[in-house]
Amino acid sequence: MAAEESAISVEHISREAGDKTKGFRFQKLRAAIRFLQRVQENRDGQVYCAMELLEDSVLYDGSSDSPITAEENKYYGSRISLNSKAVKNTLVAFLDLYFSFMRSNDVRLGIYASAEVAQERISAELRKQLGLDATQKHYDILSHLSFGIQLDDEETLVAFGIVKNEYFEQYPDTSKGYKALVEAMTLSEFSKFLESIDWTITNESNESLEDTALHQIRSCRLFNHRHTGLERFILSALLDELERRSGAKKSIDRLISTDSLKTIFQQILLSPAQDERYEDPVWKQWDELDTEDFRNLAEKITTVCPDFDPRLLKALARSCSLARAVEPEGEREMKSLLRRILGVCEDHLLMKHPPSASLTQLQITDILGELTKLAEDHISSLRGRYRYALRDAHSIKGSVLTLFDDCFLAFDEAKSVEP
């Protein structure tokens, strides 16, 4: 109780609302995976999970040695080191939590990031400030931390210097944060603080995390033979619930519990029993559509935006590829889905975004976002009459991308299709 009171007694920077436009799915999947793992391990009590509370995701589990585990999970598009702004910002946030909860072992912190690790290039100025030779030098601090290699004294000194400078820069006002406690920290205490963090730097993608989450669902004690084939619906419902609650004003309203998960598993089974909807017949029209533009997605994007980020282009191509993975029995539904999405996307492009020979990367990503939202809303309205599986925004976006890749949509021209 004392730790909880301390956690709210000092004003510090709020980091609960992160960037929800980049890597948000990565964050949701990590939260879901951690939650499912703890629910499986704690068979008697309740496990609670929330996003955008303390850190990107947090778990409360009274049966664990550390009842509270907070994790920062990000998908970075570039190489990172301890010198990277994102990592330094995370460590400043972790210091806030460390002191907020009075150095308690009840709180365990972790970083789970998809990125490549780079060396830290330390300037001669910083080394001189730390009492070292005034020469530039490279270190492998983040690499050692991620591999569980203990830092030597010089590496610890440099790491502390980096983090302390960042902390003081973020908290120039002594009335906020824990500047005095950071200043009084010994190298030994800082070393233990770093070692207490779970460091995971990986090459995980959203696709591989989704596979892990689906495996966790199949392995869950709430899963039985009746759930077979419904794993993606369960995952979609869990991710939607995490996202929906993440925007709640009250902290307690952001939490989902073991009972919440039980309800999701039960509702998935009940929904089909009451389903009197029928198959959307427009799948028959799909194979009748003619195309004249045989460029793929990458060609259509680079034609209007030659300097489009290749990494983002690859990510879009992966989303497109994932959307094509359809079970044989789902081919009719996918054809209907694509035919319906094609109609609304084509109309929107013709009316709102006339063919253009030149677009910026931002314009392209904005257009794709608009089309995805339109497609989501349209398919959602059709579910009242037709039998469509639940799909999240990521999979709907993949379907939109396949329409560009399959020659039906383009940014510089829009071929008309019979309604």
N, C-alpha and C positions, 0 to 999 in steps of 0.2 A: 504493500500500500504506500509505503514511504517513497518507493521508486516511482510509482505512478504520480504522486503529488509533485515530486521533483521534476517530472517530465513536463509539467505544465507551468512551473513556477518561473522559468527563465524564457524570455522571448528569443526565439531564433528563427532563421529563415525557413519558411514553409516550403517543403519539397514534395508535397503529396500530389500535386497536379502536374504531371510531366507532359511531354510532348506526345499527344495522342494520334499524331498523323504519321509518325515514322517509327516502325518497329513495334507498334501497339499490339499487333497480333502475336509477335514474339513474346511480349510481356504477358499477354493473356494465356498463351499456351504454357509458359513456365509456371504461372500461378496455378493453372489447372493440374499440371503434372505434380507439383509439390503437394497440392491439396489431396489429390487422389492417393498419393503415396502414404501420406499421414493417416488418411481415413482407413486405409488398409491395415496399417500397423496398430492403430488405436481402435480396437474392436469393442470397447466398452463405453468410452467417454465420447464427448463431442469434440470435433476439430472445427476451428473457425478459420476462414480465409477471406482476405480483402485485397483489393487493388487500390493504389493511390492513398494508402494509409501508412504513415511512417515512411515507407519506401514504396518502390514500384509494386511489390506484393509482400504481404505479411501473413504468417500463420500463428494461430494460438492453439497450443496443444498441451494441456496440463499433464499428460503422461510422459512428455519428453523431458530430457535433462535440461533443455533450454526451452521453457514454455513459449517464448516469443522468438520467432525467426523472421527476420526481415531481409529481403533480397532485392538488390538492384539488378535488373535484367534488361540489357539493351542489345540491339542489333546495329553494330557499327559498320559503316561502309568503307572505313579506312583503317590503317594500322594504328595501334594505340600503345602508349607507354605510360609510365607513372607521371610523365610530364604532360600528358594529354589533358585538356581542360575537362573533359567528361569524367576522367578517372579522379582528377583532383577534386572536382566538385562532389563526387560520390564520397570520397574520404572525408571531406569537410562535413558532409551530412552524417556520416557514420560517427564522427567525433561528437557531433551534437547529440546523437542517440546514446553514445557511450556515456557521456556526462549527464544527459537527461535522466537516465536510469541508474545513475550513481555507480557506474562501473560494474553493474550487476551481471553475474553469469547467467541470469534468467533470459538475457537477450543475446541472440546469436545473429551476426550479420554476414551477408554473403554477396558476392558479385558474380553474376553469370552473364557473360558477354560473348557474342559471336563476332570474332575479329582476329586479325593477325597481330602478333606482338612485335613491337619495335624496341630498339635500344633507347635508353635515355641519354640525350646529349646534354651534359651539364656544363654550363658556361664557367669560364675562369672567374668571373665576378662572384657567382654563387659559391664556388669552391673556396674562394678567398674569404667570403662572409662566414663560411663554416670552419675556418681555420686550417684549410687544406692548401696545397700548392696552387698558385694562381694559374692553372693551366686547364684548358678544355679537356674533358674526358667523357668517354662513353661507359654506360653501365647496363646491366641486364636485370634491373630490380624487379620489374613486373614479371618478366619471364621466370625468375627464381621464385617469386611468390606463387605464380600459377602452377609451378611444378613441385611446390612444397619444399624448396631448397632454402635453408636458413640463411638470412642475410648476414654478411660480416659486419664488423663495426662501422666501416666506412660507408657501406651501402645503407645501413640503418641511419647513419648521420645525414647522408644526402637525402634519403627518403623523408626524414623528419623535416629537413630544411625546406624541401619542396612543399610538403603539406602545410607546414606552419606558415610559410609565406602566403600560400593560397588562403588559409583560414583568416589571417590578418587582413588580407585584401578584401575578402568578402564581408568581414566584420570590422570596419574601421571605427565604428562607434563602440566604446567600451561598455555601454549600457545593454548591448545585445550580445547573445552568444556566450561562449565560455573562454574568452581570451585569456583570462588569468589562469584558468586551469590548464589550458594548452601551453601557456608560457611556463608553467611550473612542472610540466610533464618531463620526466627523465627519459633518457634514451632507452633504458630498460623497460619502462612502462610502455613507451611507444612501440617498441619491438614486440612486446606481448600483445598489444592492441592489433598490430598488423597480422601477427600469427593467428590471432583468434578469428580472423575473417576467412570465410570459405571462398577461395579464389578459383574461379573456373573460367578460363578463356578457351573457347572452342570454335569449331567451324560449323556448328549447328545451323541449319536453315529452318525456316518455318515449316517446310515440308517434312524434314526429319523429326522436328519436335511434334508435329501432328501425328506422325506414326507412333512416336513414344506415348503420346497421350491416348491414342486409340488402344495401344497395348495395355496401358494402365486401366482403361475402362473394362477391357475383356478380363483382366486379372482381378478386378474389384470384387469384393465379397458380395456386393449388391447385384452383380451380374449373374443371370441364369440363362438357360437355353432359349428362353422366349425373347431375350434381347439380341440374339444373333441376327446380324444384318442391320441392327439399329444403332451400332456404335457411333457412327458419324452424327446421327441425330442427337444422341446423348451428349456428345462433345459440343455440338453446336449450341444446345440448350444451356450447358454449363458455361461456355464462354459468353453467351448472351447475358446470362444472369450476373456473372462477374462484372461485365462491362456496364450493365444497367445500374448495378448498385454502386459502382465506383464514383458516380456523380452525386451520390446522396450527401446532403449537408452535414448530417450527424454521423459521427464516426461509427457508431454502433449499427447504423442502417447500411453500412457498406459491407458488413460481414455476411457471408453465407456459411452454413453449418453442415455437419454430417446429415442432419435431418433434411436440409435443403437438397442435398444430393440424393437422398432416398426418394424425395418427392419427384425429382427429375426422372429417376429410373422408373418410378411408378407411372408417371404421366405419359411417358413414351409408350408404355404398353397399352394404356387406356385409349389413347388417341385413335389408333387404327380401328378399334372395335366399334367406334361410333362414326366412322368415316363412310359417308354415303356419296362422296364425290366420284366422278368418273374420269377416265383418261381424256386428256385434251386431244381432239382429233386433228389438230393442225400439223401433227407430225407428218401426215401424208403429203403436205405441201413442200416439205423441206427438200426432198430429192428432185422436185420439179423446178427449183430455182436455178437460173442461169447466171453465170459470172463472166466478166470480161477482163477484170483487173487481176492478173495472176501474181502480183507481188505479195510477199509475206509481210508479217508485222514489222520486222526490222527494216525492210526496204521502204515501207510506207512512212515510217517515222523518220528515218535518215534522209529521205527525199525532201521533206519539208523542214527538217532540223538536222543538218549534217553534224553539228557539234553536240548532239544528244549524248548524255553520259553513257558510255558503253556498259558500265556496271548496272545502271538502272535498266538499260535495255535487256541485259541478260536476266535480270530479276523478272521483268515483264514476260520474257520468253518462257521462264520457268513456270510462272503462274498460268500461262497459256497451256503449256505442256501438261501441267497437273489437271487442268480442267478437262482434258481429253480422256482422262482415265475413267471410263464409264464401264460398269458391268454390262454384259450382253443384255440382261433383262431390263436395263435402264436406257437402252438406245432410243426407244420411242419417246420416252419422256424428255430426253436430252434434245431430240430433234424438235419437239414441241417448244421446249424452253428457248432454244436458239431462234426458232421462227418468231416467237413472241417478242423476244428481246430485239431481234433485227428490226421489227416494225417500229418500235418506239425510238431506237437509236438512230435509225435512218431519218425519221421525221425530225428529230432534234437537231441532227447535223445539218439537214437541209434548211431548217428555219432559223437556227441560232448560230450556226458556224458554217457559212458558205465556203465552198472549196477555196483553199488558199495555197499558194506556192511556198509560203514561208511562215513558220510558226516557231515560237520559243519553246524550250523544254517545259517551262511553267505552264504555258498555254496548252500544251499537249496533255500534261498530267491533270490539269484542271478539266479538260474536256473528258478525259477518261473517268475522272471522278464524277462528273455530271451524268455521264452515260450509265455508270454503275448504279448511282442513286435512282435514276429513272427506271432502270431495269429491276432493281430491288422492289420499288414501289409497285411496278406493274405486275410482277410475278406474285407479290403479296396479295394484290387485289384479285388475281385469278384463282388463288387457293380456295376462295369461298365456293367456287363452282367446280374446279378441276383438281385432280389429285397430283399435286406437286410435292416433292420431298423438301424438307426444310434445308435451306442453304444460307450460309453466312455471306457477308459482303465480299470476302476474299474469293470464294468460289464463283459468285456472280460476276465479279470483275474478270476472273479467268474466262468465263463464257463470253463476255464482251470482247476480250482480247482475241479470242478464237475467230470472231467475226471479222476482225481486221486481218488476221493471219490467213483466213480461208477465202479471202478475195471479195467479201461482201461489203465491207466498209473501208473508207479511206479518208484521210484528212485533206487531200488535194482534189478529190473528186468523190461524188456520191452517186453510185449507180442506182437507178430506180428499180424497185422490185414490185411485182403485182401484189396488191394486198390480199 
